[in-house]
Amino acid sequence: MSESYDAVVIGAGPNGLSCGAYLARAGAKVAVIERCVETGGGLVTQELSGFRLNHHALYMMLAELMPPYQELDLSSRGVSFVRPEVQAAFLFEGGKSLTLHLDAAESRRSVEALCQADGERFAVMYEEFGAMCQRFLIPATYFPPIPPIEQTQLLETSGELGSRIAAFSEMSPREVIDEYGFEDPRVKAAFLYLGMMFGIDADEGGLGFLLPIYVYRLMNNAIVRGGSHQLSSALRRSLEEDGAEVITGTAVDEILMEDGRATGVRLGDGKEIRCRAVVSTLNPVQTFTKLVPEGTFPEEVEDGAREWEWEEWSLFMVNSGIVGEAPHYEGYDESVDEALMVVMGYECPEDVIAHSEAAKAGSVDHMAGHATVPSLFDPLQAPNHVPFGTPHVLRWETWAPYDRDWLSERDAFAERCMEFWAGYAPNLRERNTRVSVCWSPKDIETQLATMARGSIKHGAYTSLQMGYNRPLPDCSEYTTPVDGLFVAGASTHPGGMVIMGPGYNASRAVASALGIELPWPQLDSVRLACERGYLSLDALAEDAALPEEDE
Ligand SMILES: Cc1cc2nc3c(=O)[nH]c(=O)nc-3n(C[C@H](O)[C@H](O)[C@H](O)COP(=O)(O)OP(=O)(O)OC[C@H]3O[C@@H](n4cnc5c(N)ncnc54)[C@H](O)[C@@H]3O)c2cc1C
């Protein structure tokens, strides 16, 4: 049996769902195919005995700025965000702490309590990071990548801020932190951790521009009310309301090719679906070497996929539903108890780097990480009635290597993590754990085939795998050398995390190729960035038009 669509999207993670939802809203006939029984990819919320455990993505950074939130009206489909005032707390020896707040003046006061002179340095840095993000880095998230030479020229000729961003783009994250001259190693450690938290190497040249993004995002951070999966459900609802079909529990095994063109997909159950555009949100190894016969792509694309670099370290998570008190950080400022993220185990930048190096080298000896109690901010995440006490959901997150015998080590490591946390919050030792699930890098890969070696961003961030090079220069504008085949996942610009840039940008490229007019103009922020000279429509390649009918 064969059905026909304008577009078939492979993978129903945040990017596949958002890409499909835009296309469906614009009038295309769309099918989204998902291997797992539920949509969402990294947007997983599992409900166990009433405790909602967000096994993967929890932090929604600058959540309201994701275009689908406004343009697809996700709030009327059940999405709202909770944004705690105390965004992050860093715990140091001797009861000292640093708290970062939505209110920058509060954050400055906390920095000053550690080191008076660093307060002014923080204010300068935060203002500059804010300007960089609002004027260029956020708009560039929702705009196709511009070839590096053209992008650098645009930035350098646009004025002082642009030149500074261009300079940061040559540096490493550690060098960018050093620019601000912080005296207190604890302050430096805190901002370096935020920059590296999602697996970014401190010393990777050409990635300095990521530090402002992650520091700014993680100081404007939220969780989804009711659990991260609510975001997936709302996107699915939007798709289905616009007539799209969402097929779950079946993998795409093959991309069908005719006369060098992608013309559809074959599912695991043998069913074939024909379409004018196939949009893959899978990683480059899957898309370019597994789903098509060898020789489909030019040699440089196949070689590029084979040489694709995975992330060098991944995450280990423990998510538990407990009955007992929320953690109380004994001996610390009381605002620490109210923080969305509490970071433990780093006194100086060298500690942060030593932890990432240990994880890269395959070791789990270095203990540090951060914790969140989602139920503190959102009562929906824990059952509303449990006998014998107050229910809470706990989440512990730390860096971890992929190459370990996780099957035998996982539970013992989870216990070590929870004991480390309880070293700071001793009341946790009194908890009654009702449900607990831990995820090693190997479990991540097993659940989401896109995240090979636990690569939460579908591939390392290196200067050769970012911007116009992501995933490969031949496929960086969401088109590929194969007519009718598009890419849209975290392995495309701007990369991983729940920001929906790849899905949003790809939907525009696919719509244009299908000859469908999108009812949305460019975002105001993008238009302004073009007017200010940071971005330019002229620097983009021509769109690839697809034939009207599938012959
Ligand atoms: C432990 C962990 C913690 C994280 N924490 C955060 C966080 O706090 N904040 C944040 O923003 N991000 C976080 N992330 C990262 C974020 O989840 C990902 O970067 C994001 O989900 C990528 O979105 P995507 O749509 O490109 O791909 P994915 O979410 O990987 O979705 C791709 C989908 O394709 C499906 N698929 C795979 N193969 C096939 C096939 N052959 N046929 C059909 N379907 C297929 C997969 O099952 C999956 O559902 C975390 C990730 C992990 C693993």
The ligand as an SDF file (V2000), in Angstrom:
LIG
                    3D

 53 58  0  0  0  0  0  0  0  0999 V2000
   19.7880   13.2610   29.2970 C   0  0  0  0  0  0  0  0  0  0  0  0
   19.4780   14.4550   28.4440 C   0  0  0  0  0  0  0  0  0  0  0  0
   19.2600   15.6970   29.0330 C   0  0  0  0  0  0  0  0  0  0  0  0
   18.9860   16.8030   28.2390 C   0  0  0  0  0  0  0  0  0  0  0  0
   18.7070   18.0000   28.8450 N   0  0  0  0  0  0  0  0  0  0  0  0
   18.3170   19.0500   28.0870 C   0  0  0  0  0  0  0  0  0  0  0  0
   17.8140   20.2210   28.7030 C   0  0  0  0  0  0  0  0  0  0  0  0
   17.6780   20.2990   29.9230 O   0  0  0  0  0  0  0  0  0  0  0  0
   17.4540   21.2490   27.9000 N   0  0  0  0  0  0  0  0  0  0  0  0
   17.5330   21.1730   26.5230 C   0  0  0  0  0  0  0  0  0  0  0  0
   17.1860   22.1440   25.8540 O   0  0  0  0  0  0  0  0  0  0  0  0
   17.9700   20.0510   25.9170 N   0  0  0  0  0  0  0  0  0  0  0  0
   18.3510   18.9870   26.6650 C   0  0  0  0  0  0  0  0  0  0  0  0
   18.7510   17.8330   26.0650 N   0  0  0  0  0  0  0  0  0  0  0  0
   19.0070   17.8270   24.5990 C   0  0  0  0  0  0  0  0  0  0  0  0
   17.7460   17.7430   23.7630 C   0  0  0  0  0  0  0  0  0  0  0  0
   16.8730   16.7870   24.2760 O   0  0  0  0  0  0  0  0  0  0  0  0
   18.1170   17.3850   22.3130 C   0  0  0  0  0  0  0  0  0  0  0  0
   19.1960   18.1410   21.8420 O   0  0  0  0  0  0  0  0  0  0  0  0
   16.9020   17.5640   21.4200 C   0  0  0  0  0  0  0  0  0  0  0  0
   15.8970   16.6580   21.8370 O   0  0  0  0  0  0  0  0  0  0  0  0
   17.2110   17.3130   19.9420 C   0  0  0  0  0  0  0  0  0  0  0  0
   16.0030   17.4170   19.2240 O   0  0  0  0  0  0  0  0  0  0  0  0
   15.7710   16.7070   17.8100 P   0  0  0  0  0  0  0  0  0  0  0  0
   14.3450   16.8560   17.4740 O   0  0  0  0  0  0  0  0  0  0  0  0
   16.7660   17.2260   16.8420 O   0  0  0  0  0  0  0  0  0  0  0  0
   16.1430   15.1800   18.0210 O   0  0  0  0  0  0  0  0  0  0  0  0
   15.6010   14.0790   19.0510 P   0  0  0  0  0  0  0  0  0  0  0  0
   15.0130   14.6960   20.2470 O   0  0  0  0  0  0  0  0  0  0  0  0
   16.7410   13.1280   19.2060 O   0  0  0  0  0  0  0  0  0  0  0  0
   14.4410   13.3840   18.2420 O   0  0  0  0  0  0  0  0  0  0  0  0
   14.6770   12.5410   17.1300 C   0  0  0  0  0  0  0  0  0  0  0  0
   13.5850   11.4860   17.0960 C   0  0  0  0  0  0  0  0  0  0  0  0
   13.8420   10.6170   15.9930 O   0  0  0  0  0  0  0  0  0  0  0  0
   13.4440    9.3030   16.3770 C   0  0  0  0  0  0  0  0  0  0  0  0
   14.0770    8.3260   15.4880 N   0  0  0  0  0  0  0  0  0  0  0  0
   15.3380    7.8370   15.5230 C   0  0  0  0  0  0  0  0  0  0  0  0
   15.5390    6.9840   14.5070 N   0  0  0  0  0  0  0  0  0  0  0  0
   14.3620    6.9270   13.8190 C   0  0  0  0  0  0  0  0  0  0  0  0
   13.9290    6.2440   12.6530 C   0  0  0  0  0  0  0  0  0  0  0  0
   14.7520    5.4420   11.9610 N   0  0  0  0  0  0  0  0  0  0  0  0
   12.6530    6.4140   12.2320 N   0  0  0  0  0  0  0  0  0  0  0  0
   11.7900    7.2410   12.8860 C   0  0  0  0  0  0  0  0  0  0  0  0
   12.1620    7.9170   14.0100 N   0  0  0  0  0  0  0  0  0  0  0  0
   13.4280    7.7770   14.4430 C   0  0  0  0  0  0  0  0  0  0  0  0
   13.9080    9.2100   17.8080 C   0  0  0  0  0  0  0  0  0  0  0  0
   13.2300    8.1700   18.4880 O   0  0  0  0  0  0  0  0  0  0  0  0
   13.5620   10.6040   18.3250 C   0  0  0  0  0  0  0  0  0  0  0  0
   12.2750   10.6420   18.8950 O   0  0  0  0  0  0  0  0  0  0  0  0
   18.9740   16.6860   26.8250 C   0  0  0  0  0  0  0  0  0  0  0  0
   19.1520   15.4310   26.2330 C   0  0  0  0  0  0  0  0  0  0  0  0
   19.3980   14.3260   27.0330 C   0  0  0  0  0  0  0  0  0  0  0  0
   19.5670   12.9900   26.3870 C   0  0  0  0  0  0  0  0  0  0  0  0
  1  2  1  0
  2  3  1  0
  2 52  2  0
  3  4  2  0
  4  5  1  0
  4 50  1  0
  5  6  2  0
  6  7  1  0
  6 13  1  0
  7  8  2  0
  7  9  1  0
  9 10  1  0
 10 11  2  0
 10 12  1  0
 12 13  2  0
 13 14  1  0
 14 15  1  0
 14 50  1  0
 15 16  1  0
 16 17  1  0
 16 18  1  0
 18 19  1  0
 18 20  1  0
 20 21  1  0
 20 22  1  0
 22 23  1  0
 23 24  1  0
 24 25  2  0
 24 26  1  0
 24 27  1  0
 27 28  1  0
 28 29  2  0
 28 30  1  0
 28 31  1  0
 31 32  1  0
 32 33  1  0
 33 34  1  0
 33 48  1  0
 34 35  1  0
 35 36  1  0
 35 46  1  0
 36 37  1  0
 36 45  1  0
 37 38  2  0
 38 39  1  0
 39 40  1  0
 39 45  2  0
 40 41  1  0
 40 42  2  0
 42 43  1  0
 43 44  2  0
 44 45  1  0
 46 47  1  0
 46 48  1  0
 48 49  1  0
 50 51  2  0
 51 52  1  0
 52 53  1  0
M  END
$$$$
